[in-house]
């Protein structure tokens, strides 16, 4: 009995402590639990409370800045299974958890309501701020091995991408600088960071800097840290040069992000090697006499600019005229001449002069035109071709002669008409592989081609997407022409266009349209 009274006194004491320094409790309606409001003032402190089916507690907290935090409630007496509800300043629920909850909230006023999920009892509440360490940021570093060379010797420069995020990079553009009077750059080679067979583009300004762009082909990307590419530097003159490669990367969202970079330096020592002059042999000439006594003279050009010339044996000449009434004259060794004149099919005459001066003329009769049959109604061809550039859809007949063509609408849809028949349908766009299929048009009816997307990257229009197309991007880097190289149609040729090309690398055309 005595222990029972001591427990009741302890409960009363705890309740008195729980209300100390708090606002007035909210009086609820009959049968609703009483909600006691209390304040959380410090992190990593322990607070004691009591809840039951008739008593809930709300712990108020004010954030002056954003916090990520965890609230934990542990039962110390009773059969309480605590439920925690995080609320905003208006009392709206934000999140909840049994026993604990973790959340990130911006500056403002919040409350954590503790109530029984079941049972009742005393509990200990702790709120702790979670210190989140951000992952190290991505960067690019440049190193050189060895760091000192003699004149004429070479070193290898390695360019690394560090702390590559899990989602990876689809492409990267590197701008490397060095002192062109001290070293010469050569042998730029992409590593396997962007997968096998990446598309690369190179542009040199020849003033101590170059741009090297890499894009993973056919869905490959850089997902780990490592070497992006290497190049060689050869010492030209004694001195020390800084070497640094900066980078802009893309995650495939058509946005380039600049990474922080760290460079290196190379020391060149020694004296310049003695140059050696080499004399080129004088041009030679060969004369050959033919059986009839004529001579043929041939001069052979050497690498220093000599020429080759050939004289004909007898000076005979042959002249050939065009089909619209031209003549063919041939002078033979005995001075005779044969002349031929041919007239066109609407009444042509053929005249031939023989060695004795005789001439034969033949007149070709002109046929009357064949009456034209009544034309059948045309057929209609519809469809949709998707590309980032304007698309031309053309019809060709059985002789591969163009019948008609049309430019697609902004959304890629098109409609054209042609006489009934079977045609080859071809879709073309600047810098894209063409698509080709067959369509049969019926007079007075509409034929619909399936929707197709053209593959970007065929800049040189040879029906294959390869390194030669990538070279065009490199040679015209940061310009707007040729338009075929601006594959994403944003007005500038750069690594984002290389990225588009790489997605279709090694594809060939025309794409089958069926």
DOVEX-630704 format. One record per residue (C-alpha): residue in three letters; x, y, z; residue number from 1. Coordinates in Angstrom, 2 decimals, decimal comma, m for minus. Each point is the difference from the previous one (the first is absolute). Layout:
N
   rest      east     north        up    nr
    ALA         X         Y         Z   NUM
...
END
This chain:
514
   rest      east     north        up    nr
    UNK      0,00      0,00      0,00     1
    UNK      2,85      2,25      0,87     2
    UNK      1,67     m0,64     m3,38     3
    UNK     m3,26      0,80     m1,79     4
    UNK     m0,10      3,44      1,64     5
    UNK      3,64      0,61     m0,95     6
    UNK     m0,73     m0,82     m3,67     7
    UNK     m2,99      2,41     m0,03     8
    UNK      2,18      2,74      1,47     9
    UNK      2,63     m0,67     m2,72    10
    UNK     m2,57      0,26     m2,78    11
    UNK     m1,34      3,26      1,41    12
    UNK      3,54      1,34      0,24    13
    UNK      0,74     m0,88     m3,64    14
    UNK     m3,22      1,61     m1,18    15
    UNK      0,84      3,17      1,92    16
    UNK      3,45      0,06     m1,62    17
    UNK     m1,49     m0,59     m3,47    18
    UNK     m2,17      3,08      0,24    19
    UNK      2,69      2,23      1,43    20
    UNK      0,92      2,81     m2,42    21
    UNK     m2,55     m1,09     m2,59    22
    UNK     m3,05      1,68     m1,41    23
    UNK     m3,47     m0,75      1,31    24
    UNK     m1,36     m3,40     m1,03    25
    UNK     m2,63     m0,08     m2,69    26
    UNK     m3,34     m1,04      1,46    27
    UNK     m1,57     m2,54     m2,27    28
    UNK     m3,60     m1,05     m0,32    29
    UNK     m1,38     m2,77      2,18    30
    UNK      1,65     m3,39     m0,67    31
    UNK      2,81      1,68     m2,03    32
    UNK      3,53     m0,36      1,36    33
    UNK      1,59      2,87      1,81    34
    UNK      2,93      1,42     m1,99    35
    UNK      2,81      1,38      2,12    36
    UNK      2,36      2,37     m1,79    37
    UNK      3,70      0,03      0,84    38
    UNK      3,12      1,53     m1,55    39
    UNK      3,18     m1,51     m1,41    40
    UNK      2,85      2,43      0,57    41
    UNK      3,27     m1,78     m0,66    42
    UNK      1,39     m2,78     m2,20    43
    UNK      1,15     m3,37      1,34    44
    UNK     m1,86      0,47      3,31    45
    UNK     m2,28     m2,51      1,70    46
    UNK     m3,60      0,94      0,81    47
    UNK     m2,39     m2,08      2,14    48
    UNK     m3,73     m0,27     m0,65    49
    UNK     m3,10     m2,05      0,61    50
    UNK     m2,86     m0,82     m2,39    51
    UNK     m3,08     m2,14      0,11    52
    UNK     m3,27     m0,29     m1,89    53
    UNK     m1,15      3,18      1,77    54
    UNK      3,25      2,01      0,00    55
    UNK      2,11      0,99     m3,06    56
    UNK      3,06      2,22      0,03    57
    UNK      1,15      2,48     m2,63    58
    UNK      3,65      1,06     m0,05    59
    UNK      0,51      3,33     m1,76    60
    UNK      3,22      0,91     m1,78    61
    UNK      1,10      3,05     m2,00    62
    UNK      2,57     m0,23     m2,81    63
    UNK      1,89      3,10     m1,14    64
    UNK      1,49     m1,94     m2,91    65
    UNK     m0,48     m3,28     m1,76    66
    UNK      0,67     m3,14      2,05    67
    UNK      0,07     m3,72     m0,55    68
    UNK     m0,91     m1,63      3,29    69
    UNK     m1,12     m3,20      1,69    70
    UNK     m2,42     m0,20      2,94    71
    UNK      0,06     m3,18      2,09    72
    UNK     m2,45     m1,04      2,76    73
    UNK      0,85     m2,94      2,29    74
    UNK     m2,44     m1,41      2,59    75
    UNK      1,40     m0,09      3,54    76
    UNK     m3,14     m1,12      1,85    77
    UNK     m3,26     m1,59     m1,05    78
    UNK     m1,02     m1,77     m3,17    79
    UNK      0,15      3,07     m2,21    80
    UNK      0,58     m0,33     m3,74    81
    UNK      0,63      3,66     m0,93    82
    UNK     m1,22      1,64     m3,21    83
    UNK      1,73      3,22     m1,13    84
    UNK     m1,70      2,52     m2,32    85
    UNK      1,93      2,97     m1,43    86
    UNK     m2,26      3,02     m0,65    87
    UNK      0,53      3,44     m1,51    88
    UNK     m0,96      3,30      1,69    89
    UNK     m3,61     m0,47     m1,13    90
    UNK     m0,26     m3,45      1,54    91
    UNK      0,07     m1,80     m3,36    92
    UNK      1,72     m3,37      0,03    93
    UNK      3,31     m0,18     m1,87    94
    UNK      1,16     m3,52      0,85    95
    UNK     m0,32     m2,64      2,73    96
    UNK      1,86     m2,97      1,41    97
    UNK     m0,24     m2,66      2,70    98
    UNK      2,73      0,43      2,57    99
    UNK      1,95      2,48     m2,14   100
    UNK     m0,14      2,22     m3,05   101
    UNK      2,56      1,75     m2,18   102
    UNK     m0,70      3,08     m2,09   103
    UNK      1,55      3,04     m1,62   104
    UNK     m1,83      3,31      0,47   105
    UNK      0,79      3,60     m0,84   106
    UNK     m0,08      2,91      2,45   107
    UNK     m3,34      0,28      1,83   108
    UNK     m2,09     m1,19      2,94   109
    UNK     m0,86     m3,69      0,43   110
    UNK     m1,40     m2,37      2,59   111
    UNK      0,59     m3,68      0,71   112
    UNK     m3,09     m1,62      1,48   113
    UNK      0,55     m3,13      2,11   114
    UNK     m3,02     m2,24      0,53   115
    UNK     m0,48     m3,71      0,62   116
    UNK     m0,33     m2,29     m2,95   117
    UNK     m0,95     m2,40      2,74   118
    UNK      0,33     m0,16      3,75   119
    UNK      1,23      2,81      2,24   120
    UNK      3,01      0,89      2,09   121
    UNK      3,00      2,18      0,55   122
    UNK      2,50      0,67     m2,77   123
    UNK      3,27      1,74     m0,72   124
    UNK      0,17      2,26     m3,08   125
    UNK      3,22      0,96     m1,74   126
    UNK      0,43      2,31     m3,03   127
    UNK      3,28     m0,05     m1,89   128
    UNK      1,20      1,89     m3,04   129
    UNK      1,41     m2,19     m2,76   130
    UNK      3,25      1,31     m1,36   131
    UNK     m0,03     m0,84     m3,69   132
    UNK      3,39      0,02     m1,64   133
    UNK     m0,41      0,92     m3,66   134
    UNK      1,75     m2,31     m2,43   135
    UNK      3,26      1,36     m1,39   136
    UNK     m0,61      2,12     m3,06   137
    UNK      1,06     m1,14     m3,45   138
    UNK      3,19      1,52     m1,38   139
    UNK      2,65     m0,39     m2,69   140
    UNK      3,72     m0,33      0,66   141
    UNK      2,96      0,12     m2,37   142
    UNK      3,30     m1,77      0,73   143
    UNK      3,20     m0,50     m2,01   144
    UNK      2,59     m2,80      0,12   145
    UNK      2,86      0,70      0,29   146
    UNK     m0,20      3,56      1,27   147
    UNK      3,35      0,95     m1,54   148
    UNK      1,38     m0,83     m3,46   149
    UNK      2,89      1,00     m2,22   150
    UNK     m0,41      1,72     m3,34   151
    UNK     m1,34     m2,45     m2,57   152
    UNK     m1,29     m2,40      2,63   153
    UNK     m3,69     m0,69      0,65   154
    UNK     m2,25     m0,33      3,04   155
    UNK     m3,52     m1,41      0,37   156
    UNK     m2,80      2,22      1,28   157
    UNK     m2,94     m1,77      1,69   158
    UNK     m3,40      1,67      0,43   159
    UNK     m2,26     m1,51      2,67   160
    UNK     m3,66      0,47      0,93   161
    UNK     m0,44     m0,35      3,76   162
    UNK     m3,05     m0,72      2,19   163
    UNK     m2,26     m0,77     m2,94   164
    UNK     m3,62     m0,15      1,29   165
    UNK     m1,98     m3,24     m0,09   166
    UNK     m2,16      1,18     m2,90   167
    UNK      3,17      0,52     m2,02   168
    UNK      0,97      2,34     m2,84   169
    UNK     m1,04     m0,60     m3,60   170
    UNK      2,66      2,34     m1,41   171
    UNK      2,81      2,34      1,01   172
    UNK      1,78      2,91     m1,66   173
    UNK      3,60      0,71      1,02   174
    UNK      1,87      3,24     m0,75   175
    UNK      3,74     m0,44      0,55   176
    UNK      2,57      2,81      0,13   177
    UNK      3,82     m0,04     m0,11   178
    UNK      2,94      2,14     m1,21   179
    UNK      0,30     m0,78     m3,71   180
    UNK      3,47      1,54     m0,15   181
    UNK      1,32     m2,55      2,50   182
    UNK     m1,86     m3,24     m0,90   183
    UNK     m1,84     m1,58     m2,91   184
    UNK     m3,11     m2,14      0,50   185
    UNK     m0,64     m3,31     m1,80   186
    UNK     m1,57     m3,44      0,33   187
    UNK     m3,32      0,93      1,65   188
    UNK     m1,72     m3,28      0,93   189
    UNK     m3,33     m0,59      1,78   190
    UNK      0,00     m2,57      2,81   191
    UNK     m2,86     m2,41      0,74   192
    UNK     m1,70      2,17      2,63   193
    UNK     m2,94      0,67     m2,33   194
    UNK     m0,22     m3,63     m1,12   195
    UNK      1,23     m1,80     m3,07   196
    UNK      0,19      1,86     m3,32   197
    UNK     m0,87      3,52      1,20   198
    UNK     m0,57      2,82     m2,46   199
    UNK      2,71      2,67      0,20   200
    UNK      0,52      3,45     m1,52   201
    UNK      3,20      2,06     m0,06   202
    UNK      0,44      3,71     m0,61   203
    UNK      3,33      1,82      0,17   204
    UNK      0,30      3,77      0,10   205
    UNK      3,78     m0,36     m0,48   206
    UNK      0,75      2,70      2,56   207
    UNK      0,75     m2,17      3,00   208
    UNK     m3,41     m1,57      0,52   209
    UNK     m2,22     m2,72     m1,42   210
    UNK     m3,48     m1,43      0,59   211
    UNK     m0,59     m3,73      0,28   212
    UNK     m3,57     m1,26      0,36   213
    UNK     m1,09     m3,56      0,89   214
    UNK     m3,48     m1,54     m0,08   215
    UNK     m0,98     m3,54      0,90   216
    UNK     m1,44     m1,83     m2,99   217
    UNK     m3,27     m1,95     m0,15   218
    UNK     m1,04      0,70      3,59   219
    UNK      3,42     m0,28      1,66   220
    UNK      1,01      2,63      2,54   221
    UNK      2,65      0,70      2,63   222
    UNK     m1,32     m1,37      3,31   223
    UNK      3,28     m0,34      1,90   224
    UNK      2,99      2,20      0,61   225
    UNK      3,14     m0,48     m2,06   226
    UNK      2,05      1,05     m3,00   227
    UNK     m1,99      1,72     m2,74   228
    UNK      2,86      0,38     m2,49   229
    UNK      3,76      0,43     m0,35   230
    UNK      2,32      1,94     m2,30   231
    UNK      3,73      0,45     m0,55   232
    UNK      2,06      3,19      0,33   233
    UNK      3,47      0,37     m1,54   234
    UNK      2,55      2,56      1,21   235
    UNK      0,79      2,77     m2,51   236
    UNK      1,77      2,56      2,15   237
    UNK      1,35      0,19      3,53   238
    UNK     m2,39      1,37      2,58   239
    UNK     m3,03     m0,88      2,11   240
    UNK     m3,56     m0,18     m1,28   241
    UNK     m3,30     m0,37      1,81   242
    UNK     m2,28     m2,68     m1,43   243
    UNK     m3,66     m0,03      1,00   244
    UNK     m3,17     m1,52     m1,43   245
    UNK     m3,35      1,42      1,07   246
    UNK     m3,22     m1,89     m0,63   247
    UNK     m3,69      0,45     m0,69   248
    UNK     m2,14     m3,11      0,39   249
    UNK     m3,49     m1,09     m1,01   250
    UNK     m2,35     m2,48      1,68   251
    UNK     m2,04     m0,36     m3,18   252
    UNK     m2,35      2,88      0,82   253
    UNK      1,43      2,37     m2,65   254
    UNK      1,65      2,07      2,78   255
    UNK      3,75      0,50      0,42   256
    UNK      1,39      0,37      3,54   257
    UNK      3,50      1,35      0,68   258
    UNK      2,11     m2,05      2,43   259
    UNK      2,75      1,35      2,26   260
    UNK      3,44     m0,89     m1,34   261
    UNK      3,56     m0,46      1,21   262
    UNK      2,96      0,34     m2,36   263
    UNK      3,65     m0,98      0,01   264
    UNK      3,34      1,25     m1,33   265
    UNK      2,81     m1,37     m2,15   266
    UNK      3,65      1,06     m0,01   267
    UNK      2,03     m0,20     m3,22   268
    UNK      3,79      0,05      0,37   269
    UNK      3,02     m0,22     m2,32   270
    UNK      0,99      1,59     m3,29   271
    UNK     m1,59     m0,20     m3,42   272
    UNK      1,33     m2,78     m2,29   273
    UNK      2,07      0,97     m3,04   274
    UNK     m2,07      0,11     m3,15   275
    UNK      1,14     m1,96     m3,08   276
    UNK     m0,66      1,22     m3,55   277
    UNK     m0,80     m2,53     m2,71   278
    UNK      0,46      0,83     m3,69   279
    UNK     m2,60     m1,26     m2,46   280
    UNK      1,10     m1,54     m3,30   281
    UNK     m0,56      2,05     m3,15   282
    UNK     m2,94     m0,93     m2,24   283
    UNK      0,82     m2,71     m2,54   284
    UNK     m1,32     m0,35     m3,55   285
    UNK     m0,37     m3,12     m2,17   286
    UNK     m0,38      0,03     m3,77   287
    UNK     m1,32     m3,04     m1,89   288
    UNK     m0,02     m0,40     m3,79   289
    UNK     m2,92     m1,85     m1,65   290
    UNK      0,34     m2,36     m3,04   291
    UNK     m1,21      2,67     m2,48   292
    UNK      2,69      2,39      1,11   293
    UNK     m2,10      2,15      2,23   294
    UNK      1,25      0,73      3,47   295
    UNK     m1,80      0,10      3,31   296
    UNK      1,49      2,19      2,69   297
    UNK     m0,88     m0,59      3,63   298
    UNK      1,04      2,15      2,96   299
    UNK     m0,48     m1,48      3,46   300
    UNK     m0,80      2,32      2,88   301
    UNK      1,99     m0,43      3,20   302
    UNK     m1,28      0,91      3,48   303
    UNK      1,54      3,49     m0,28   304
    UNK     m2,39      1,16     m2,75   305
    UNK      1,29     m1,41     m3,39   306
    UNK     m2,60     m0,82     m2,68   307
    UNK     m0,88     m2,82     m2,43   308
    UNK     m0,75      0,84     m3,66   309
    UNK     m0,85     m2,33     m2,95   310
    UNK     m0,03      0,86     m3,72   311
    UNK     m2,20     m1,92     m2,48   312
    UNK      1,64     m1,91     m2,91   313
    UNK     m1,61      1,52     m3,11   314
    UNK     m2,24      2,88      1,08   315
    UNK     m3,24     m1,63     m1,24   316
    UNK     m3,22      1,50      1,34   317
    UNK     m3,49     m1,33      0,63   318
    UNK     m3,05      2,19      0,54   319
    UNK     m3,43     m1,30      1,11   320
    UNK     m3,21      2,03     m0,09   321
    UNK     m3,03     m0,13      2,32   322
    UNK     m3,23     m1,85     m0,92   323
    UNK     m1,91      3,18     m1,07   324
    UNK      1,48      0,25     m3,48   325
    UNK      3,69     m0,23      0,74   326
    UNK      2,62     m1,51     m2,25   327
    UNK      2,82     m2,45      0,49   328
    UNK      3,16      0,64     m1,93   329
    UNK      2,99     m2,33     m0,06   330
    UNK      3,20      0,79     m1,84   331
    UNK      1,84     m3,13     m1,03   332
    UNK      3,71     m0,35     m0,81   333
    UNK     m0,67      0,37     m3,78   334
    UNK     m1,98      3,24      0,48   335
    UNK     m3,44     m1,46     m0,64   336
    UNK     m2,88      1,16      2,17   337
    UNK     m3,29     m1,51      0,95   338
    UNK     m2,80      2,32      1,14   339
    UNK     m3,34     m1,11      1,46   340
    UNK     m3,02      2,19      0,80   341
    UNK     m3,04     m1,34      1,84   342
    UNK     m3,33      1,78      0,34   343
    UNK     m2,40     m0,45      2,94   344
    UNK     m3,03     m2,37     m0,17   345
    UNK     m2,44      2,69     m1,29   346
    UNK      1,37     m0,23     m3,56   347
    UNK      3,67     m0,75      0,40   348
    UNK      2,36     m0,36     m2,92   349
    UNK      3,20     m2,00      0,09   350
    UNK      2,71      1,08     m2,38   351
    UNK      3,26     m1,91     m0,52   352
    UNK      2,88      1,22     m2,14   353
    UNK      2,29     m2,75     m1,24   354
    UNK      3,64      0,34     m1,08   355
    UNK     m1,03      0,59     m3,66   356
    UNK     m2,36      2,85      0,95   357
    UNK     m3,29     m1,90     m0,41   358
    UNK     m2,73      0,61      2,55   359
    UNK     m2,97     m2,03      1,12   360
    UNK     m3,00      1,67      1,61   361
    UNK     m2,80     m1,84      1,73   362
    UNK     m3,23      1,67      1,12   363
    UNK     m1,92     m1,44      2,94   364
    UNK     m3,80      0,34     m0,22   365
    UNK     m1,78      1,86      2,78   366
    UNK     m2,69     m2,00      1,72   367
    UNK     m3,30      1,61      0,94   368
    UNK     m0,69      0,23      3,78   369
    UNK     m2,05     m2,75      1,61   370
    UNK     m3,36      1,18      1,36   371
    UNK      0,01      0,36      3,84   372
    UNK     m2,41     m2,19      1,95   373
    UNK     m2,30      1,49      2,64   374
    UNK      1,97      0,47      3,23   375
    UNK     m1,00     m2,05      3,03   376
    UNK     m0,50      1,76      3,35   377
    UNK      3,12      0,39      2,14   378
    UNK      0,68     m1,90      3,20   379
    UNK      1,03      1,60      3,32   380
    UNK      2,88     m0,98      2,27   381
    UNK      0,06      1,08      3,68   382
    UNK      2,39     m0,65      2,89   383
    UNK      2,30      1,47      2,65   384
    UNK      3,81      0,23      0,09   385
    UNK      1,69      1,15      3,23   386
    UNK      3,31      1,92      0,06   387
    UNK      1,39      3,19      1,52   388
    UNK      0,38      1,47     m3,48   389
    UNK     m2,41      0,60     m2,92   390
    UNK     m0,68     m3,24     m1,88   391
    UNK     m0,63     m0,46     m3,74   392
    UNK     m2,16     m2,92     m1,12   393
    UNK      0,40     m1,00     m3,67   394
    UNK     m1,62     m2,49     m2,37   395
    UNK      2,04     m1,78     m2,69   396
    UNK     m1,34     m2,13     m2,83   397
    UNK      1,31     m3,35     m1,23   398
    UNK      2,81      1,73     m1,89   399
    UNK      1,05      1,83      3,17   400
    UNK     m1,20      3,30     m1,45   401
    UNK     m1,42      2,58      2,38   402
    UNK     m3,79      0,28     m0,33   403
    UNK     m0,80      2,44      2,82   404
    UNK      1,25      1,12      3,42   405
    UNK     m1,23      1,97      3,01   406
    UNK      1,48      1,47      3,20   407
    UNK     m1,56     m1,32      3,19   408
    UNK     m1,89      2,21      2,44   409
    UNK      1,54      1,05      3,31   410
    UNK     m1,33     m3,16      1,65   411
    UNK      1,41     m2,18     m2,79   412
    UNK     m3,32     m0,78     m1,70   413
    UNK     m0,29      0,14     m3,78   414
    UNK     m2,46     m0,59     m2,83   415
    UNK      0,67     m0,20     m3,73   416
    UNK     m1,81     m1,18     m3,11   417
    UNK      1,16     m1,87     m3,10   418
    UNK     m1,49     m2,15     m2,78   419
    UNK     m1,01     m3,50      1,02   420
    UNK      2,93     m2,39      0,06   421
    UNK      2,79     m1,49      2,11   422
    UNK      2,76      2,34      1,12   423
    UNK      3,15      0,14      2,10   424
    UNK     m0,53      2,41      2,91   425
    UNK      3,09      1,71      1,39   426
    UNK      0,28      2,33      3,03   427
    UNK      3,12      2,17      0,34   428
    UNK      1,23      2,66      2,44   429
    UNK      3,27      1,91      0,23   430
    UNK      2,43     m2,06      2,11   431
    UNK     m2,27     m3,06      0,37   432
    UNK     m0,04     m3,46     m1,51   433
    UNK     m2,77     m0,23     m2,58   434
    UNK     m2,96     m2,35      0,33   435
    UNK     m1,36     m1,90     m2,99   436
    UNK     m3,02     m2,18     m0,64   437
    UNK     m2,59     m0,97     m2,61   438
    UNK     m3,56      1,32     m0,38   439
    UNK     m2,78     m0,85     m2,42   440
    UNK     m2,40      2,84     m0,77   441
    UNK     m3,55     m0,68     m1,13   442
    UNK     m1,93      2,62     m1,91   443
    UNK     m2,40      1,89      2,27   444
    UNK      1,28     m1,76      3,16   445
    UNK      2,43      0,83      2,82   446
    UNK      3,00     m2,12      0,97   447
    UNK      1,64      0,61      3,40   448
    UNK      3,68     m0,71      0,69   449
    UNK      0,97     m1,05      3,56   450
    UNK      1,57      2,67      2,23   451
    UNK      3,80     m0,11     m0,05   452
    UNK      2,86      1,85      1,72   453
    UNK      3,10      0,86     m2,01   454
    UNK      3,39     m0,80      1,53   455
    UNK      2,25      3,04      0,49   456
    UNK      3,72      0,06     m0,80   457
    UNK      0,46     m0,53     m3,75   458
    UNK      1,59      3,41     m0,50   459
    UNK      1,85     m0,83     m3,23   460
    UNK     m3,11     m1,67     m1,48   461
    UNK      1,66     m3,31     m0,91   462
    UNK     m2,54     m2,22      1,78   463
    UNK      2,28     m0,92      2,90   464
    UNK      0,56      1,70      3,37   465
    UNK      3,70     m0,28      0,84   466
    UNK      3,15      1,81      1,10   467
    UNK      0,07      2,07     m3,19   468
    UNK     m3,27      1,62      1,10   469
    UNK      1,50      0,57      3,45   470
    UNK      3,05      1,61     m1,65   471
    UNK     m2,29      2,54     m1,65   472
    UNK     m1,30      0,96      3,44   473
    UNK      3,57      0,38      1,27   474
    UNK      1,16      2,12     m2,94   475
    UNK     m2,95      2,37      0,40   476
    UNK     m0,18      0,01      3,79   477
    UNK     m1,76      2,99      1,61   478
    UNK     m1,24      1,26     m3,39   479
    UNK     m3,42     m0,26     m1,64   480
    UNK      0,96     m1,40     m3,41   481
    UNK     m0,38     m2,36     m1,69   482
    UNK     m3,63     m0,24      1,09   483
    UNK      0,11     m3,78     m0,44   484
    UNK      2,42     m0,23      2,95   485
    UNK     m2,35      1,89      2,34   486
    UNK     m1,92     m3,18      0,74   487
    UNK     m2,03      1,29      2,94   488
    UNK     m0,82      3,18     m1,94   489
    UNK      0,99      2,38      2,82   490
    UNK      2,17      2,28     m2,14   491
    UNK      3,44     m1,17      1,17   492
    UNK      2,08     m3,06     m0,87   493
    UNK      1,50     m1,59      3,12   494
    UNK      0,10     m3,11      2,19   495
    UNK     m3,80     m0,12      0,28   496
    UNK     m0,14     m0,66     m3,75   497
    UNK      2,72     m2,62      0,40   498
    UNK     m2,15     m1,57      2,72   499
    UNK     m2,94     m0,23     m2,43   500
    UNK      2,26     m1,53     m2,65   501
    UNK      1,44     m2,50      2,49   502
    UNK     m3,46     m1,32      0,85   503
    UNK     m0,20     m1,28     m3,60   504
    UNK      3,70     m0,75     m0,51   505
    UNK      0,77     m2,54     m2,77   506
    UNK     m3,62     m0,10     m1,20   507
    UNK     m0,47     m0,18     m3,78   508
    UNK     m2,78      1,07     m2,32   509
    UNK     m2,36      0,34     m1,52   510
    UNK     m2,17     m1,11      2,92   511
    UNK     m2,73     m2,40     m1,07   512
    UNK     m3,38      1,79      0,04   513
    UNK     m2,76     m2,54      0,28   514
END
